[in-house]
Amino acid sequence: MSFPVERFAAALLFLYPVLLLTVRSGANACFLLLIILAFYELLRSPREFFVGVSDKTFLLYSAAMASLAVATLISQTYHMKFTLNPYDAASRFVLAVPVYLLLQRFPTRYLTVLQYGFICAALATILIAALFHYSSANRLGTYFMDVIHFGDLALILGLIACLTVNWDRADPWPVIALKIAAFLTGLNASIQSGSRGGWLAIPVVFAVWALLVGKRVFWLTKSLAALTLSVTMAALYTFATPVHERINALISDLLVFDRFKDTSTGIRIQIWVAALHLLAQHPVFGVGPDDFEKSVPALTAMGYLTPMGAELARAEVHNEILSRAVTLGTFGIASILLIYFVPLTLFLRLTGSPDRITRRAGMLGSCFVVSFFIFGLTVEIFNLKTTATFYSLTVAVLLAIATNRRVIGRSKTAPPVG
């Protein structure tokens, strides 16, 4: 009896979102097994595995995923300082490429099981909230992930789970209810984490969804959805204490910034200004992948950072694009933009497909990438290996579904989804 490759891959696609916030390195383990599975299939049938590698979509996608590793190597070569640590995230983007080639060959029924993994993962945040209420500031996190990354990931799990309604089939009402519940629980976990930087993703993702579903969703459905979103956000600000406190704190921090800079927002602004100063001095190759922290004492002496700002600046730049820019220079800026916008462009093009599964995978991928872009505006979203794995693997899965080799023969008609 042959090894059930497709079923094993489907099990891993279900598990990796579920393990993302519940088991340390659980998602990474699933990713590793998928990589091993990809190389197993490569050795078993190399000719079939590489069918389609000359396709324009594959070439653009693989180049984007390799760009961060290339930018890192260029910067290290210029500074003549080579270490392996900066490749932690970069390697995950690269290794997602063979996983994409593997999954692209499978029937989509083995891949769309991903949606149920997102549902269970978002619902699991209820248990996390009960078991791991860990934070010095009474903010929800886990024993292995800080509150900002936890809140952002919980939110995206809920958002994507909700957006899969009627994806590959007409969902029965209990499944629709579960997907809506998954969004609400993911939102609740994000609110309890206090990760306000990620909350902007909610209206932006709604806008992307409304734009991409086009005429396939009735205008009345869109209007009701917009009204529900507006009322919900107003109610959250009014009645949800964490939301009210965090937004008011942001406003207060901005109002006192000229007099007092050691606030949550003020420290971020200090770090961003200091990073821009360094970028102006090292625009092409950056200061080096490992060397922003070493520049902190000099930046403090020049007055760019207060002592408290310097302490937090040693941990991260608090902006994904600015972090890649200051450490890797022009090549770093190009690489992170490619990692965001090449998949986004590919997904947007695929939303015009007449096939429902392809079209919806394109929409899901677009919303997913846009969310991560927003998350990265206030935190280095890829400085954790787990988040780099989650992003690269989810993009690979959704792109594999949208460009599936077995798409011919699927139904080319899709009823309105409302």
C-alpha positions in Angstrom: 0.0 0.0 0.0 1.5 3.4 -1.0 2.0 6.2 1.5 -1.1 8.4 1.6 0.7 11.6 0.7 -2.4 13.7 0.0 -4.2 12.7 3.2 -1.1 13.3 5.3 -0.6 16.7 3.7 -4.3 17.5 4.4 -3.9 16.6 8.1 -0.9 18.9 8.4 -2.8 21.7 6.7 -5.5 21.3 9.3 -3.1 21.1 12.2 -0.7 23.9 11.6 -3.2 26.8 12.3 -4.5 24.8 15.3 -1.0 24.4 16.8 0.1 28.0 16.0 -1.1 29.5 19.3 -1.5 26.4 21.4 1.8 24.5 21.1 5.3 26.0 21.0 6.8 25.4 17.6 3.8 23.3 16.6 3.3 25.1 13.3 7.0 24.9 12.6 6.9 21.1 13.0 4.0 20.9 10.5 5.9 23.0 8.1 9.0 20.8 8.4 7.0 17.7 7.7 5.5 19.3 4.6 9.0 20.2 3.4 10.1 16.6 4.0 7.0 15.5 2.1 7.8 17.8 -0.8 11.3 16.4 -1.1 9.9 12.9 -0.8 7.6 13.5 -3.8 10.5 15.2 -5.7 12.6 12.1 -5.4 9.7 9.8 -6.2 8.5 11.6 -9.4 10.9 14.5 -10.2 9.5 15.1 -13.7 5.9 15.5 -12.5 7.0 17.6 -9.5 8.6 20.2 -11.7 5.8 20.6 -14.2 4.9 24.3 -14.3 8.1 25.7 -12.9 8.4 27.9 -16.0 5.0 29.4 -15.3 5.1 33.1 -14.8 3.2 32.9 -11.5 5.8 30.4 -10.1 8.7 32.5 -11.3 7.4 35.7 -9.7 6.4 33.9 -6.5 9.7 32.0 -6.0 11.8 35.1 -6.8 9.8 37.1 -4.2 10.2 34.4 -1.6 14.0 34.2 -2.2 14.5 37.9 -2.1 15.0 38.3 1.7 17.8 35.7 1.7 19.5 37.4 -1.2 19.2 40.9 0.4 20.7 39.4 3.6 23.6 37.8 1.8 24.3 41.1 -0.1 24.4 43.1 3.1 26.6 40.5 4.9 29.0 40.4 2.0 29.3 44.2 2.0 30.0 44.3 5.8 32.1 41.1 5.6 30.3 39.6 8.5 28.5 36.3 8.1 26.1 34.8 10.7 23.2 32.3 10.2 20.7 33.9 12.6 19.3 36.4 10.0 18.3 33.5 7.8 15.8 32.1 10.3 12.9 34.0 8.7 14.4 34.1 5.2 14.8 30.4 4.9 11.1 29.8 5.7 10.1 32.0 2.8 12.4 30.0 0.5 11.3 26.6 1.8 7.7 27.4 1.2 8.4 27.2 -2.6 8.8 23.4 -2.8 5.7 23.1 -0.5 3.8 25.2 -3.0 4.9 22.9 -5.8 3.8 19.9 -3.8 0.4 21.2 -2.9 -0.3 22.5 -6.4 -0.5 18.9 -7.6 -3.2 17.7 -5.2 -7.0 17.9 -5.6 -8.3 21.0 -3.9 -10.5 19.0 -1.6 -7.3 18.0 0.3 -6.3 21.7 0.5 -9.4 23.5 1.5 -9.4 21.6 4.8 -7.3 24.6 5.8 -10.5 26.5 6.6 -11.4 24.1 9.3 -8.0 24.4 10.8 -8.5 28.2 11.0 -11.9 27.7 12.6 -10.6 25.4 15.3 -7.5 27.6 15.9 -9.6 30.7 16.4 -12.0 28.9 18.7 -9.1 27.6 20.7 -8.3 31.1 21.8 -11.2 30.7 24.3 -9.1 28.1 26.1 -6.0 30.1 25.8 -7.7 33.1 27.4 -8.8 30.8 30.3 -5.4 29.0 30.8 -2.7 31.4 29.9 -3.7 34.9 31.1 -0.1 35.9 31.0 1.0 39.6 31.0 2.5 42.1 33.3 0.0 44.6 32.1 -3.1 42.4 32.3 -2.9 41.7 28.5 -3.6 38.3 27.1 -0.7 36.2 25.6 0.7 32.7 26.0 3.7 31.3 27.7 5.7 31.3 24.4 4.4 34.3 22.5 4.3 38.0 23.3 1.0 39.8 23.5 1.4 41.8 20.2 2.1 38.8 18.0 -0.5 36.7 19.8 -3.2 39.4 19.3 -2.4 39.9 15.6 -2.4 36.1 14.9 -5.6 35.5 16.8 -7.3 38.2 14.8 -6.1 36.9 11.4 -7.2 33.4 12.3 -10.7 34.6 13.1 -10.9 36.9 10.0 -9.8 34.2 7.5 -12.1 31.6 9.1 -15.1 34.0 8.7 -14.2 34.8 5.1 -14.2 31.1 4.1 -18.0 31.0 4.4 -19.3 29.2 1.2 -15.8 28.8 -0.1 -15.7 25.4 -1.7 -19.4 24.5 -1.2 -22.6 26.0 0.2 -22.0 25.8 3.9 -24.9 24.6 6.1 -26.0 27.0 8.8 -24.2 25.3 11.7 -20.9 25.6 9.8 -21.6 29.3 9.0 -22.3 29.9 12.7 -19.0 28.2 13.6 -17.1 30.4 11.2 -18.7 33.6 12.6 -18.0 32.3 16.1 -14.4 31.8 15.1 -14.2 35.4 14.1 -15.7 36.7 17.3 -13.4 34.5 19.5 -10.4 35.6 17.5 -11.5 39.2 17.8 -12.0 38.8 21.6 -8.5 37.4 22.0 -7.0 40.3 20.0 -9.0 42.8 22.2 -7.8 41.1 25.4 -4.2 41.2 24.1 -4.5 45.0 23.6 -2.7 44.7 20.3 -4.3 47.9 18.9 -1.9 48.1 15.9 -3.6 45.1 14.3 -7.1 46.3 14.8 -6.8 48.5 11.8 -6.8 45.3 9.7 -10.5 44.8 10.4 -11.9 47.8 8.4 -9.2 47.4 5.7 -9.9 43.7 5.2 -13.6 44.5 5.0 -12.9 47.1 2.3 -10.8 44.6 0.4 -13.5 42.0 0.7 -16.2 44.4 -0.5 -14.1 45.4 -3.5 -13.1 41.9 -4.5 -16.5 40.1 -4.2 -17.9 42.6 -6.7 -21.3 41.8 -8.1 -21.3 38.3 -6.7 -22.5 39.6 -3.4 -25.7 41.7 -3.4 -25.4 45.4 -2.5 -27.9 44.8 0.3 -25.5 42.2 1.8 -22.6 44.6 1.6 -24.6 47.4 3.1 -25.7 45.3 6.0 -22.2 44.1 6.5 -20.9 47.7 6.5 -23.6 48.8 9.0 -22.9 45.8 11.3 -19.1 46.5 11.2 -19.6 50.2 12.0 -22.0 49.5 14.9 -19.7 46.7 16.2 -16.6 49.0 16.2 -18.5 51.8 17.9 -19.9 49.4 20.5 -16.4 48.0 21.1 -15.0 51.4 21.7 -17.8 52.4 24.0 -18.2 49.2 26.0 -15.1 47.1 25.7 -12.7 48.5 28.3 -9.4 47.2 26.7 -10.4 48.9 23.4 -11.4 52.1 25.0 -8.3 52.3 27.2 -5.8 51.4 24.4 -7.3 53.9 21.9 -7.5 56.7 24.5 -3.9 55.9 25.5 -2.8 56.3 21.8 -4.5 59.7 21.6 -3.0 60.8 24.9 0.5 59.6 23.9 0.4 61.7 20.7 -0.9 64.8 22.5 2.0 64.8 25.1 4.7 63.6 22.7 6.4 67.0 22.5 6.8 67.1 26.3 7.0 63.4 27.3 8.3 60.8 24.9 8.5 57.7 27.1 5.1 56.4 26.3 4.2 53.3 24.3 3.6 55.4 21.1 6.3 57.9 21.9 9.0 55.2 22.2 7.9 53.8 18.8 8.2 57.2 17.2 11.7 57.6 18.8 12.8 54.3 17.4 11.4 55.1 13.9 13.1 58.4 13.7 16.4 56.9 14.9 16.1 54.1 12.3 15.5 56.7 9.6 18.6 58.6 10.6 20.6 55.4 10.3 19.1 54.5 7.0 20.1 57.9 5.6 23.7 57.1 6.6 23.6 53.6 5.2 21.0 53.7 2.4 22.3 50.9 0.1 23.5 48.0 2.3 22.1 49.1 5.7 23.9 48.7 9.0 24.0 44.9 8.7 21.4 42.3 9.7 22.6 42.0 13.3 23.8 45.5 13.9 20.9 47.8 14.7 21.2 47.0 18.4 24.9 48.0 18.3 23.9 51.4 17.0 21.6 52.2 19.9 24.2 53.7 22.3 25.4 56.2 19.6 21.8 57.1 18.8 21.1 57.6 22.5 24.1 59.9 22.8 22.9 62.0 19.8 19.5 62.4 21.5 17.4 60.3 19.2 16.5 57.9 22.0 15.8 58.4 25.6 17.2 55.7 28.0 13.8 54.0 28.1 13.6 54.2 24.3 17.1 52.8 24.0 16.1 49.8 26.1 13.2 48.9 23.9 15.1 49.7 20.7 17.5 46.9 21.5 14.6 44.4 21.0 13.2 45.6 17.7 12.5 48.6 15.4 8.7 48.0 15.7 8.1 48.2 12.0 8.8 45.4 9.5 9.6 47.5 6.5 11.8 50.0 8.4 13.6 47.1 10.1 14.6 45.5 6.8 15.5 49.0 5.4 17.8 50.0 8.2 19.5 46.6 8.5 19.7 45.6 4.8 19.4 49.0 3.0 17.8 49.3 -0.4 17.9 45.6 -1.0 16.0 45.0 2.3 13.3 47.5 1.3 12.9 45.7 -2.0 12.8 42.3 -0.5 10.1 42.9 2.1 8.0 44.8 -0.4 8.3 41.8 -2.8 7.3 39.4 -0.1 4.2 41.4 0.5 3.2 42.7 -2.9 4.1 39.9 -5.3 1.7 37.5 -3.6 -0.9 40.2 -3.3 -0.7 41.0 -7.0 -0.9 37.3 -7.9 -3.9 36.8 -5.6 -5.7 39.9 -6.9 -5.3 38.7 -10.5 -6.8 35.3 -9.5 -9.9 36.9 -8.1 -11.1 37.4 -11.6 -11.3 33.6 -12.3 -14.7 32.1 -13.2 -13.9 29.2 -10.9 -15.3 29.8 -7.4 -12.6 28.0 -5.4 -9.8 29.8 -7.3 -11.6 33.2 -7.0 -12.2 32.8 -3.3 -8.6 31.6 -2.7 -7.4 34.8 -4.4 -9.7 36.9 -2.2 -8.5 35.0 1.0 -4.9 35.4 0.0 -5.4 39.1 -0.7 -7.0 39.7 2.7 -4.3 37.6 4.4 -1.4 39.5 2.9 -3.0 42.9 3.5 -3.5 42.0 7.2 0.1 41.1 7.6 1.2 44.3 5.9 -0.8 46.2 8.5 0.5 44.2 11.4 4.0 44.9 10.2 3.5 48.7 10.5 3.7 48.6 14.3 5.8 45.5 15.0 8.4 43.4 13.4 5.9 40.7 12.4 8.5 38.3 11.0 11.1 38.5 13.8 9.5 35.3 15.3 10.2 32.1 13.3 6.6 31.0 14.0 5.1 34.1 12.3 7.4 33.8 9.3 6.4 30.2 9.0 2.7 31.0 9.3 2.8 33.7 6.6 5.0 31.8 4.1 3.0 28.5 4.5 -0.4 30.1 4.3 0.5 32.1 1.2 1.9 28.9 -0.4 -1.3 26.9 0.4 -3.7 29.6 -0.8 -1.7 30.2 -4.0 -1.5 26.4 -4.6 -5.3 26.2 -4.4 -5.7 29.2 -6.7 -3.3 27.9 -9.3 -4.2 24.2 -8.8 -3.2 22.0 -11.8 -6.5 20.1 -11.5 -8.6 23.1 -11.8 -9.8 22.0 -15.2 -13.0 20.0 -14.8 -14.2 21.9 -11.7 -17.5 23.7 -12.1 -17.1 27.1 -13.8 -20.3 28.5 -12.3 -20.7 29.9 -8.8 -23.9 31.1 -7.1 -23.9 34.5 -5.5 -22.4 34.3 -2.0 -24.3 36.4 0.4 
